[in-house]
Amino acid sequence: MSMKRAVAMAFPIQLLILVFLFCVSAGVVDSDDGATLLEMKKSLRDVDNVLYDWTSSPSSDYCIWRGVTCDNATLNAITLNLSGLNLVGEISPSVGKLKGLQTLDLRGNRLSGQIPDEIGDCSSLINLDLSFNEIYGDIPFSISKLKQLEMLVVKNNRLIGPIPSTLSQIPNLKVLDLAQNNLSGEIPRLIYWNEVLQYMGLRGNNLVGTLSPDICQLTGLWYFDVRNNSLTGCIPQTIGNCTAFQVLDLSYNHLTGEIPFNIGFLQVATLSLQGNQLSGPIPPVIGLMQALAVLDLSCNMLTGPIPSILGNLTFTEKLYLHSNKLTGSIPAELGNMTKLHYLELNDNHLTGSIPAELGKLTDLFDLNVAHNNLGGPIPDNLSSCTNLNSLNVHGNKLNGTIPLSFQRLESMTYLNLSSNDLQGPIPVELSRIGNLDTLDISNNEVNGTISSSFGDLEHLLKLNLSGNRLMGSIPAEFGNLRSVMEIDISHNQLSGFIPQELTQLQNLLSLRLENNNLSGDVRSLINCPSLTELNVSNNNLAGYIPTSNNFSRFSFDSFLGNPALCGYWNSNIYPCREAHTTERGSCSTKNKKLDWDTRLNIAHGAAQGLSYLHHDCSPRIIHRDVKSSNILLDKDFEAHLTDFGIAKSLCTSKTYTSTYIMGTIGYIDPEYARTSRLTEKSDVYSFGIVLLELLTGRKAVDNESNLHQLILSKTSNNAVMETVDPEITATSKDLGAVKKAFQLALLCTKRQPSDRPTMHEVTRVIGSLLPSAAPLKPIPSVASLPPSARVPSYKDEYAKLKTPHVLNCPSMSTSDAQLFLKFGEVISQNSE
C-alpha cells in the first residue's frame, strides 16, 4: 500500500477524533448548569439549609451538590431530586435552561406559584414529579413539547382549569397522575388514543361529563382512577373490552344505570364503584373475576339478592356491599371466601339468618351486618374467626343468647349487638376479651346481673347496656375501667347505691343511670371532674344535689323523677336539653331560624368542647364522630358535644394512633380514611365541615352534592359568599366576619393534617368574631367558690380566651389580628 493511500485513509479517522473531542469540550464549555441551578435556588427558601453546598465558590462542583446527578461525559445535570426537603417558594423559569435534564423530582415540598411555561424547554425530560406541593394555576400546554416524557405526576396540588388535550401529543407518556387537584372540564377524548399510557390517576378533581367508550383504546392502561369527581351517565357497555385493567375506580361520582354485564370479563384486582347512583342487580358474572382483591359496590341503589357465585372469589380480601337495597338472605357460599378480611353488608334489606359458614373466614377482621332484617341466633362458630376485630349486628331481629364462645375473640375491639331480641344473661366470658374498647348490648331482652368481672376491661371506652332487664347493683369494680368515657346502663331494673368507686374514672364524660331503682345520694359524683353528661332521673335517689364543680353543667331534667332529691337549679345555668341539634335544615331547630350571632355561639361552644378533649384531658381524647347531629342545643341554643360512642383516647407520648376507620361519611378526614392514622386533626377536619354547614345551611352530604367539594369549586372564582345562608346575610352586621369564618373552615379542612390549626387556635379565632357586646355568661355556682375549690372545665377555661395567661399555650400570646394574618398565609383560593 503506497504512503499516499495510507495517509488518505488515516485522515478521516483523525478528523472524527478531532470532531469528537471538540464536541466533548464544547459540552463542557457551553454547559452552564451550575449557574442555572444557583438561579433556581434564588426562587426557593431553604428553611432547613439542606442546600448548603449549593454555592458559587470556584471550588464548588455542582455535579456533587445535593440532589444533582451529572452525565459523566457532558457534565450536564441529568437528575435533579430535591424531594421532601421542606423547600418553600416557586419553580424558577430558569429550569428551562437545563437542556440535558432527564428527571426533575420536587415532590413533597411546600412549593407554590405556577408551573413555568419554560419547563417545556427541558427537551430531554423523561420523569417530572411535582406532587404534594401547593402549586396552583393551569397545567401549561408547553408540557406537550416534552416528547421524551414518560412520567408526569402533579397530584396533590391546587391546579385548576382543564386537562390539556395536547397531553395526547406526548408519544412516550406512560404515567399521568393529576389526582387531588381542582381540575375541571371533561376528560379529553384524545388522551384515550395514547397507546403507551399505562397509569391514569384523576381522582379528587371537579371533572364532569361522561366516561367515553373510547376508554378501551388504551390497550396498555392497567390503572384507571377517577374517584371523587362529578362524572355522570352510565358505565360504558364496552367496559369489558378493557382487558389490561388491573385497578378500576369509578367511585364517588354521579354515575347511573346498571352495572354492565360484561364488566365480569375484566380481570382487575380492584373494582370500586361505590358512592354512585347505580341501580339494578349485581351481575352474577362478577363471581368469575378471580383476580379480585377488592370489590366495593357500596352506597348505591342496587337491588335484588347477593349472588351466591360471589363465593368463588377466593382471593378477595375486601367485599363492601353496604348501603344499598339488597334483599334475600346472606349466601352461605360467602364462607368460601377464605381470604376475606372485610365483609360489610350493613344497611340493606337482607333477611334470613347469619350463615354459620361465615365461621370459616378465619382471616376476617371486620364483619358488619347492621341495619337489616336478619333473624335467628348469632352463630356460635363465629368465634372461629379469631382475627375478628369488629363485629356489628346492630338493628336486626336476632334472638337467642349471646354465644359464650365469644371469649375466644381475643383480637376484638368493637362488639355491637344492640337493638335486637337477644335474651338470657350477659355472659361473664365477654369480660375476657381484653382488647374491647366498645361493648354495646343495648335495647335487647337480656337479664340477670352485671358481673363484677367486667371491671377487668381496662381498655374499654364505651359501655352501653341500656334498655334491657338487668337487675342487681352496679358493680363497684366499674371503678377499675380507667379508660372508659361513656357508661350507659339506663332503662334497666338496677338497684342499690351508685358506687363510690366511680370517682376513680378520671376520663368519664357521660354517665347515664336513668330509669332504674337506684337509691342513696349523688354526692360522690362531684369528684368526677371530667363528667359532662349525667342523667340519674327516675330512680329512688335522696338527699341534696350539689351545686358546685361539675354539677354546674347538668340540666334540671337530669335529676327529675327522684321525689326525695332536693336542691336549687337556675334554669339559665342548668338549661333543659331539648331535641335540638344543628343538623336540621338551614341549621334550624324545629322551625326557628338561627341568626348569625347564634350560629357563631354554637360554633364557639362546640369548639370549646373539642379543645377541652384535645388539650385538657389526660389522656387526650379524639371524638372521631364530630358532626352536626352530635352537637345538641339546649333551649338557649348553647352547644353541647354528645355521643362519644366511638371516641378514642390517645397516649400522651403518641401523636397519632392507628385504628379501624369510623365516623360519618361527609365528615371523615380523608387523610385518616386513607392511612387509618387518627390524630386530633381528624376532629379538626370534621369540625370544619360542621362550620361550613352552619355558614351555608346545607348538609355535608345530600343526594346531589358534597358540601366541601361545592365550597372548593366556588373558591376558584371568589364565589364562596354566594353559598352563605340568606339568614346570615340578613342578620350579620359584619360580613367580613362571615368571610373569616369561611377561611377558618377551609383551613380546618386542609388536605394535610399538619396544615390545620389546633382546636385551641380555632376556639380563639371564633371567639374573636363574637360580638363584643355579648360577653360570655358566667357560671355563678362556680364563680362563687374560693379558687382552691374550683375544678376547671372547658367553659371556665375558655370564657377568658382573650386573656393570654389563662392557658399555657404559645398560640395564646398572639393577637387576633396576628392570628388571622397567620391563617391568611396558608389559606389560598383552593384550600384542599
HUZI-V879164 format. One record per residue. RES is the residue in one letter. PHI is phi in degrees with one decimal (none if undefined). D_CENTER is the distance of its C-alpha to the mean C-alpha in whole Angstrom. Layout:
BEGIN
res;phi;d_center
RES;PHI;D_CENTER
RES;PHI;D_CENTER
END
This chain:
BEGIN
res;phi;d_center
M;none;84
S;-69.8;86
M;-61.6;84
K;-61.3;83
R;-68.5;81
A;-63.4;79
V;-61.9;79
A;-62.7;77
M;-74.6;75
A;-73.3;74
F;-58.9;73
P;-59.9;70
I;-65.5;68
Q;-62.2;69
L;-62.2;68
L;-62.8;64
I;-63.1;64
L;-63.1;64
V;-62.3;62
F;-61.7;59
L;-63.2;60
F;-64.0;60
C;-65.1;57
V;-64.1;55
S;-65.4;57
A;-64.7;55
G;-62.3;52
V;-70.0;52
V;-69.5;54
D;-75.1;52
S;-68.1;48
D;-119.1;47
D;-64.2;44
G;-61.0;44
A;-64.8;44
T;-63.9;42
L;-63.0;39
L;-65.4;40
E;-65.8;40
M;-65.1;36
K;-63.2;36
K;-63.0;37
S;-87.7;34
L;-114.9;32
R;-110.0;31
D;-86.3;31
V;-59.2;29
D;-101.9;30
N;54.9;33
V;-80.3;32
L;-102.2;35
Y;-62.0;38
D;-88.3;40
W;-82.5;40
T;-129.5;43
S;-94.3;46
S;-59.8;48
P;-57.4;51
S;-86.1;51
S;-85.0;47
D;-104.3;46
Y;-63.9;43
C;-70.4;43
I;-112.4;42
W;-65.2;39
R;-60.0;36
G;84.4;34
V;-106.5;37
T;-125.4;39
C;-112.4;42
D;-73.7;44
N;-65.7;47
A;-88.1;50
T;-92.9;49
L;61.5;47
N;-75.7;44
A;-69.0;41
I;-110.1;39
T;-136.4;36
L;-127.7;34
N;-116.3;31
L;-116.7;29
S;-69.0;25
G;62.5;23
L;-106.1;26
N;61.0;24
L;-80.1;27
V;-120.5;27
G;127.8;29
E;-127.7;29
I;-81.7;31
S;-71.4;34
P;-59.1;37
S;-66.0;39
V;-56.8;37
G;-64.5;39
K;-80.6;42
L;-83.9;40
K;-67.1;42
G;-93.6;42
L;-65.5;38
Q;-107.3;37
T;-133.0;33
L;-124.2;31
D;-123.0;28
L;-119.5;26
R;-65.0;22
G;70.6;20
N;-114.5;22
R;-125.1;22
L;-75.2;24
S;-128.0;25
G;75.3;27
Q;-103.9;28
I;-72.8;29
P;-67.3;33
D;-59.1;35
E;-64.0;37
I;-62.8;35
G;-68.3;37
D;-87.8;40
C;-79.5;38
S;-65.5;40
S;-96.9;40
L;-63.1;36
I;-112.0;34
N;-124.8;31
L;-129.8;29
D;-130.5;25
L;-117.2;24
S;-68.9;20
F;55.7;18
N;-130.8;20
E;-127.3;20
I;-73.7;23
Y;-125.8;24
G;89.5;26
D;-81.2;27
I;-78.4;28
P;-66.9;32
F;-65.5;34
S;-64.4;36
I;-60.3;33
S;-66.8;35
K;-77.7;38
L;-82.6;37
K;-71.5;39
Q;-92.4;38
L;-63.9;34
E;-114.4;32
M;-134.4;29
L;-123.6;27
V;-125.5;23
V;-130.1;22
K;-66.0;18
N;56.5;16
N;-129.8;18
R;-127.7;19
L;-69.3;22
I;-127.5;23
G;83.7;26
P;-81.3;27
I;-78.4;27
P;-60.9;31
S;-66.3;33
T;-70.2;35
L;-60.6;32
S;-68.2;34
Q;-88.0;37
I;-89.3;36
P;-68.3;38
N;-105.2;36
L;-65.4;32
K;-109.4;31
V;-122.2;27
L;-127.1;25
D;-124.9;22
L;-115.5;21
A;-65.5;17
Q;56.3;14
N;-127.2;17
N;-126.3;19
L;-67.9;21
S;-131.8;23
G;82.4;26
E;-94.2;27
I;-74.9;27
P;-59.2;30
R;-67.2;33
L;-63.7;35
I;-61.9;32
Y;-67.5;32
W;-106.1;36
N;-83.3;35
E;-72.1;36
V;-101.4;35
L;-62.0;31
Q;-114.8;29
Y;-137.7;25
M;-131.4;24
G;-111.0;20
L;-125.2;19
R;-64.0;16
G;69.1;14
N;-122.2;17
N;-119.9;19
L;-71.5;22
V;-124.9;24
G;91.5;27
T;-112.0;28
L;-81.3;27
S;-75.5;31
P;-60.0;33
D;-71.0;34
I;-54.1;31
C;-80.3;33
Q;-71.8;35
L;-79.5;33
T;-67.9;35
G;-102.0;33
L;-73.8;29
W;-111.7;27
Y;-127.7;24
F;-134.6;23
D;-132.5;19
V;-120.6;19
R;-54.7;15
N;59.8;14
N;-126.5;17
S;-128.2;20
L;-71.4;22
T;-125.6;25
G;83.7;28
C;-99.5;28
I;-71.1;27
P;-55.0;31
Q;-64.2;33
T;-88.2;34
I;-56.9;31
G;-67.0;33
N;-83.5;35
C;-83.1;32
T;-69.8;33
A;-84.6;31
F;-58.1;28
Q;-116.3;26
V;-129.5;22
L;-128.8;22
D;-125.2;19
L;-113.3;19
S;-72.6;16
Y;54.3;15
N;-124.8;18
H;-125.5;21
L;-73.1;23
T;-127.1;26
G;83.8;29
E;-93.8;29
I;-74.8;28
P;-58.7;31
F;-60.0;33
N;-77.0;34
I;-62.7;30
G;-69.0;31
F;-78.1;33
L;-73.0;30
Q;-117.0;30
V;-81.0;26
A;-88.7;24
T;-130.6;21
L;-126.3;21
S;-120.6;18
L;-123.0;19
Q;-68.2;17
G;71.3;16
N;-116.5;19
Q;-125.4;22
L;-70.9;24
S;-128.4;27
G;81.0;30
P;-83.0;30
I;-78.5;28
P;-60.7;31
P;-58.6;33
V;-62.0;33
I;-60.1;30
G;-66.2;31
L;-96.0;33
M;-83.8;30
Q;-63.3;31
A;-82.9;29
L;-61.9;25
A;-104.2;23
V;-132.0;20
L;-125.4;21
D;-127.1;18
L;-116.6;20
S;-70.9;18
C;55.9;17
N;-129.6;20
M;-126.5;24
L;-69.1;26
T;-125.8;29
G;83.1;31
P;-82.9;31
I;-79.9;29
P;-60.7;32
S;-65.8;33
I;-66.6;33
L;-60.5;30
G;-63.1;31
N;-76.1;33
L;-80.6;29
T;-77.2;30
F;-106.1;28
T;-75.0;25
E;-103.9;22
K;-134.5;19
L;-126.7;20
Y;-116.5;18
L;-123.7;20
H;-71.6;19
S;58.8;19
N;-128.2;22
K;-126.1;26
L;-69.7;27
T;-124.8;30
G;82.6;33
S;-97.9;32
I;-78.7;30
P;-61.7;32
A;-62.8;34
E;-64.2;33
L;-62.2;30
G;-66.9;31
N;-84.6;32
M;-83.0;29
T;-68.2;29
K;-97.6;26
L;-66.9;24
H;-106.0;21
Y;-125.7;19
L;-131.3;21
E;-122.2;19
L;-119.2;21
N;-67.8;20
D;59.0;21
N;-131.3;24
H;-123.3;28
L;-73.0;29
T;-125.2;32
G;81.2;34
S;-116.5;33
I;-78.2;31
P;-62.8;33
A;-64.0;34
E;-63.3;34
L;-64.3;30
G;-65.4;31
K;-80.1;32
L;-84.5;28
T;-71.1;29
D;-95.5;26
L;-64.0;23
F;-105.2;20
D;-139.3;19
L;-125.3;21
N;-131.9;20
V;-123.9;23
A;-64.3;22
H;56.1;23
N;-130.2;26
N;-122.3;30
L;-74.8;31
G;-128.2;34
G;78.5;36
P;-80.7;35
I;-77.1;32
P;-58.1;33
D;-63.1;35
N;-81.4;34
L;-61.1;30
S;-67.0;31
S;-74.1;32
C;-80.7;28
T;-69.3;28
N;-95.1;25
L;-63.1;23
N;-101.7;20
S;-140.8;19
L;-128.8;22
N;-129.5;21
V;-119.8;24
H;-54.4;24
G;71.5;26
N;-122.7;28
K;-127.1;32
L;-67.3;32
N;-130.1;35
G;83.0;37
T;-105.8;36
I;-77.1;33
P;-59.7;34
L;-65.8;36
S;-71.1;35
F;-60.6;31
Q;-61.5;32
R;-77.0;32
L;-84.2;28
E;-69.8;28
S;-89.4;24
M;-65.7;23
T;-114.2;20
Y;-131.9;19
L;-131.6;22
N;-123.5;22
L;-111.9;26
S;-70.8;26
S;56.0;28
N;-132.1;30
D;-121.4;34
L;-70.0;34
Q;-128.4;37
G;81.2;39
P;-76.0;38
I;-79.4;35
P;-61.0;36
V;-61.7;36
E;-62.0;35
L;-63.4;31
S;-70.7;32
R;-94.4;32
I;-86.0;28
G;-65.3;28
N;-95.6;24
L;-59.2;23
D;-112.0;21
T;-138.1;21
L;-129.6;24
D;-128.5;24
I;-120.8;28
S;-66.1;28
N;56.5;30
N;-127.9;32
E;-122.6;36
V;-70.7;36
N;-136.8;39
G;86.1;41
T;-106.5;40
I;-92.6;37
S;-67.6;37
S;-64.4;38
S;-65.0;36
F;-66.6;32
G;-67.9;33
D;-82.4;32
L;-81.7;28
E;-69.3;28
H;-97.4;24
L;-65.7;24
L;-104.7;21
K;-133.9;22
L;-126.4;25
N;-130.4;26
L;-119.8;29
S;-69.3;30
G;67.3;32
N;-127.3;35
R;-125.3;38
L;-72.7;38
M;-126.1;41
G;84.8;42
S;-100.1;41
I;-77.4;38
P;-60.3;38
A;-62.2;38
E;-66.7;36
F;-58.1;33
G;-65.7;34
N;-88.6;33
L;-80.9;29
R;-64.7;28
S;-96.1;24
V;-64.0;24
M;-116.6;23
E;-142.8;23
I;-125.0;27
D;-130.8;28
I;-123.9;31
S;-72.6;32
H;56.3;35
N;-130.8;37
Q;-126.9;40
L;-73.2;40
S;-137.1;43
G;88.0;44
F;-84.8;42
I;-75.6;39
P;-60.5;39
Q;-59.4;39
E;-64.7;37
L;-63.8;34
T;-68.4;35
Q;-79.3;33
L;-86.3;30
Q;-73.8;29
N;-107.7;25
L;-69.1;26
L;-103.4;24
S;-135.0;25
L;-132.0;29
R;-117.6;30
L;-125.5;33
E;-64.9;35
N;58.3;37
N;-131.9;39
N;-123.1;42
L;-71.4;42
S;-127.1;44
G;85.3;45
D;-119.6;43
V;-115.8;40
R;-64.5;41
S;-64.0;39
L;-71.6;36
I;-64.8;37
N;-95.0;36
C;-100.6;32
P;-66.5;31
S;-90.0;27
L;-65.9;28
T;-114.3;26
E;-137.4;27
L;-138.1;30
N;-139.6;32
V;-120.8;36
S;-65.5;37
N;57.2;40
N;-131.0;41
N;-122.1;45
L;-75.6;44
A;-139.2;46
G;94.4;47
Y;-91.7;46
I;-89.9;42
P;-59.8;41
T;-121.9;40
S;-131.0;39
N;54.4;36
N;-66.2;33
F;-68.6;35
S;-68.6;35
R;-94.2;31
F;-94.2;32
S;-85.9;34
F;-57.0;37
D;-74.5;36
S;-69.8;35
F;-119.7;38
L;-61.4;40
G;79.0;42
N;-123.2;44
P;-56.1;47
A;-88.0;48
L;-81.6;45
C;-139.9;46
G;166.2;45
Y;-117.4;44
W;-126.5;41
N;-105.8;41
S;-61.9;39
N;-75.8;37
I;-95.8;36
Y;-116.1;35
P;-69.6;34
C;-78.2;33
R;-78.2;30
E;-99.3;30
A;-79.2;28
H;-111.1;26
T;-135.7;23
T;-82.5;21
E;-82.0;20
R;-61.6;23
G;-47.9;24
S;52.9;24
C;53.0;23
S;-97.4;26
T;-121.2;28
K;51.3;30
N;-111.5;32
K;-86.4;32
K;-84.7;30
L;-101.0;29
D;-82.2;30
W;-63.8;28
D;-62.5;29
T;-64.5;28
R;-63.7;25
L;-64.6;25
N;-65.4;26
I;-62.3;23
A;-60.8;20
H;-66.4;22
G;-63.9;23
A;-65.9;19
A;-63.9;19
Q;-60.0;21
G;-60.8;20
L;-66.7;17
S;-61.3;19
Y;-61.1;21
L;-63.2;19
H;-77.5;17
H;-119.1;21
D;-117.4;24
C;-91.9;23
S;-135.2;24
P;-71.1;22
R;-61.7;19
I;-124.2;17
I;-107.6;13
H;-66.3;13
R;75.4;9
D;-144.8;10
V;-71.5;11
K;-158.3;13
S;-61.7;16
S;-74.7;18
N;-99.9;17
I;-113.9;19
L;-83.6;23
L;-113.4;25
D;-83.3;29
K;-67.7;32
D;-97.3;32
F;59.3;28
E;-93.4;27
A;-85.8;24
H;-135.1;23
L;-68.4;19
T;-144.5;20
D;57.7;18
F;-95.5;17
G;-62.6;18
I;-120.1;14
A;-63.8;15
K;-135.0;15
S;-84.7;17
L;-127.7;17
C;-58.6;20
T;-63.8;22
S;-85.8;23
K;-117.1;19
T;-94.9;16
Y;-154.9;14
T;-137.6;14
S;-91.2;13
T;-153.0;12
Y;-63.8;12
I;-69.3;8
M;-137.5;9
G;139.1;8
T;-124.1;9
I;-57.4;9
G;100.6;9
Y;-115.2;7
I;-72.5;4
D;-60.7;2
P;-61.0;3
E;-70.5;5
Y;-65.7;4
A;-63.9;4
R;-79.3;7
T;-112.0;9
S;64.3;8
R;-91.6;9
L;-97.8;9
T;-132.2;10
E;-60.0;11
K;-67.8;10
S;-66.2;6
D;-66.3;9
V;-61.0;10
Y;-58.8;8
S;-61.8;8
F;-62.7;12
G;-59.6;12
I;-65.8;11
V;-59.9;14
L;-63.1;16
L;-64.1;16
E;-63.0;17
L;-63.0;20
L;-77.1;21
T;-105.8;21
G;73.4;22
R;-108.2;20
K;-80.4;17
A;-60.1;14
V;-141.4;14
D;-133.5;18
N;-67.9;20
E;-107.2;21
S;-158.1;18
N;-100.1;14
L;-59.5;15
H;-60.8;13
Q;-63.8;14
L;-62.4;17
I;-63.5;18
L;-62.4;17
S;-67.3;20
K;-84.2;22
T;-72.0;21
S;-64.0;23
N;-120.9;27
N;54.4;26
A;-107.9;26
V;-59.4;23
M;-66.2;26
E;-66.9;27
T;-89.4;24
V;-64.3;25
D;-59.4;26
P;-54.4;30
E;-64.5;30
I;-69.7;29
T;-56.7;31
A;-76.6;34
T;-113.6;33
S;-80.9;32
K;-92.3;35
D;-145.6;32
L;-66.6;30
G;-62.3;30
A;-67.2;28
V;-63.6;26
K;-64.0;25
K;-64.8;24
A;-64.7;21
F;-61.6;20
Q;-59.6;20
L;-63.7;18
A;-60.9;15
L;-69.1;15
L;-68.5;15
C;-62.6;12
T;-103.0;10
K;-57.8;11
R;-61.8;9
Q;-85.1;11
P;-55.1;10
S;-66.9;14
D;-86.5;14
R;-87.6;13
P;-74.7;16
T;-82.3;16
M;-70.5;17
H;-57.1;20
E;-67.9;20
V;-60.8;19
T;-60.5;21
R;-63.1;24
V;-63.8;23
I;-63.1;23
G;-60.4;26
S;-71.3;28
L;-89.5;28
L;-64.5;29
P;-59.1;33
S;-64.8;35
A;-81.6;38
A;-121.9;35
P;-64.3;35
L;-64.6;33
K;-70.2;35
P;-75.8;36
I;-114.0;36
P;-54.0;40
S;-65.3;40
V;-92.4;38
A;-62.6;40
S;-75.9;43
L;-79.6;42
P;-67.1;44
P;-52.8;41
S;-68.9;41
A;-95.5;41
R;-81.9;37
V;-106.0;34
P;-66.1;31
S;-125.6;29
Y;-68.6;26
K;-66.1;28
D;-65.6;31
E;-63.0;29
Y;-97.8;27
A;-64.3;30
K;-119.1;32
L;-59.8;29
K;-69.4;32
T;-99.5;33
P;-58.6;32
H;-79.0;34
V;-62.4;32
L;-119.2;29
N;-84.3;30
C;-133.8;27
P;-55.7;27
S;-67.5;26
M;-72.7;28
S;-84.0;31
T;-94.9;30
S;-70.3;31
D;-59.2;29
A;-62.9;30
Q;-66.1;29
L;-64.7;26
F;-66.4;25
L;-63.5;27
K;-60.4;25
F;-64.9;22
G;-61.5;24
E;-69.6;24
V;-111.2;20
I;-87.8;20
S;-121.9;21
Q;-61.8;21
N;-114.4;18
S;-94.3;16
E;-79.3;13
END
